[in-house]
Structures are given as structure tokens and as C-alpha cells.
Amino acid sequence: LVSIGNICRSPIAEAVFRKLVTDEKLEHKWRTDSAAVSDWNVGRSPDSRALSCLRNHGIETAHKARQITKEDFQTFDHILCMDESNLRDLNRKSNQVKDCKAKIELLGTYDPQKQLIIEDPYYGNEKDFETVYEQCLRCCKAFLEEYH
């Protein structure tokens, strides 16, 4: 699960997906992580508003931001991102990787409500983080149902 800085959208999506997988007792079948296309926030914890939003839904995360690696393209089956800019960056990076096996797509393609883009809430407020959470939850549920 990839976003530009790996401190807002992608850690929310990662934590949501991990909880869904755990609740379904499927954690042995899934390796879940999130990363950034940029190196701006490497090593940082998620945004405090993202953590607060997750906590409000009974979800904890200890994720630290990291940048996507060549190995990610070679080992993950799916790389899901949040917007067209991420998608462009990931496709460009994947073209430089021999034997890329990951299917790269927008997480929003799985949204039953057809909201393709998950907007960055960084410059927004708590309500915007809640919107991201709800989108991630819908998309992750649909994705898991498809690949379960």
C-alpha cells in the first residue's frame, strides 16, 4: 500500500487491511506493508491524526515510514496506491526493475462506491482522515473478498 510520504493514507490502509486479515484469521496467508514513493518521511511514525483516527476505530499501528524498494516490486503480488501521481511514479519505478511481479493499481478500483482516488488528508482536518479511513475500509474489504 503506497502513498507519497507513507504517514497518512498508506499506513491507514495497511492497518485496516491487517485488521481485516487478522479478524478473518488469514494472517498466515498475507504479508502486509506500506511504503512511500518519496523519501521525505523515512523513519517517521504516521501523522498523529492518522493514529488518532485508527485508535478511534480500535486499531493500533507501530509502522515507521519507509520508501518502496526494488525488492518490493519483486516480492509483493499487489502494490496498491492512492492516486494517479502515485500510480505514475510506481509504474515508472517498476519499469526499472527486472522481473517485477507486482500488479500495480489504485486501491480505489476496489471501492464499491466507485471513488477511485483517495485524497491526501495531510492539509485537511480530522474529518478528512475519517474519509480516508472509510474509503480504505471499503476498498480493503472488497480487495480481500476478491483475493480471499
N, C-alpha and C positions, 0 to 999 in steps of 0.2 A: 504494500500500500504506500503510494508515493505522493508527496506534495512538495512544494518548493523548498520549505525550510524544515519540515518534519517536527514542528512544535504545536500545530493546531489541528488541521484536518486529518493527516495520516495517523498520528498517534490515537486520535479518537476512533478512527476506523479500525485500527489494529486492536485496540482494547475491546471494542464492540464485537469484532469478529472472534477474538479469543474467548470472550464470554459465551457467545453463541455456541462455539465449538465445544467448550467445556460443559455447558448445560446439556448439550446433546450427547455427551460422553464420546466425542470424536477426536479428542486432543491427540491421540496416538496417530491419527491419520493426517494431521495438518501441522505444518510449520509456518507460523505467522510472524511477520515482522513488518516494520515500516522504515522508510528512509526518505531522504531529501534528494532533489536533483542538484541543489546548491550545497556549498559547504559553509554557509553563513552561521549555522547554529550548532555545529557538531559538538557533541558532549553535553548540550543543554537539556534540561528537563522540559517537558511540554509546558506551554503557556499556562499560567495559573488559572486562567478562565477555562481552559480545556480540562484541566484537572478537576476543577470545581464542578463543571458540567458532568463529567464522568462520575464523580462522587455522588452527585445528586441522583444518579441512576444506579448507585450501588456497585460501581466499577472502579477498581484501582489499577494504576499502571506505574511501573518503575522505569519506563522507556527513557532512553537518552538518545537525542538526535544523532543521526549518522547519515553519511552520504551514500547513495547507491553505488555498488561496486560492479566490476566486470563479472565477478562470481555470481552475483545475484541474477544476472541475465542467463547464466549457465545452469543454475541450480533450481530456481523457482519455476513452477509451471505457469503461474499467473503473476503479472505485475499490473496492479490496478491503480489508476491515478485519478486526480480530482478535476482537472480542467484541460483545455486544449493546449495550453502552454506546456504543462507537464507532459502531455502526450507527445508533443513535438520534440521536446528535449529527450524523452525516453527513447523514442524511435531513432533519433539521431545517435544517441549513445549506443543503442543496441546494434546499429549498423557497423559499429567499430569492434563488435565482439564476435569472434569466431564461435560457431556452434551455440548461438543464442537459442535457448529452448522455451523461454518465457513467452506467453501470449500477453501482449501489452494492450490494455484497453481502459476506457473510462469506467470507474466504479459505477457512475450514474447510468450506464447502459443497462444495469440490472434493476433500476428503480421502477417499481410498478406504477408510480405516479409520473413517470417519464421526465423527471427533472435531471437532465443529462449532466449538468455542471454543478459541482459542489463548491460554492464560492468561498474564498478565503475570509474567515471572520476576524482576522487579526486587527483590522481598523474599526471593527464593529463593537457590539456590546454582548452581554450575556445571552440575549435573545438570538443573536446570530450564531453563537456557539450551540445553542439548543437546536436551531435549524439544521446545522451541520450534523449534530448527533442523530436527529430524526432521519435525515437523508441516509446517513451511514447505516443506521439500523435497518431501514427498509432495503437498501441495496445489499448489505451483507447477508440478510435473511434470504433474499431472492438468489443471490450467488450461491450460498450454501445449499439451498434446495436444488439448484441446477447441477451442482457437482458433488452432491452427497452420495 
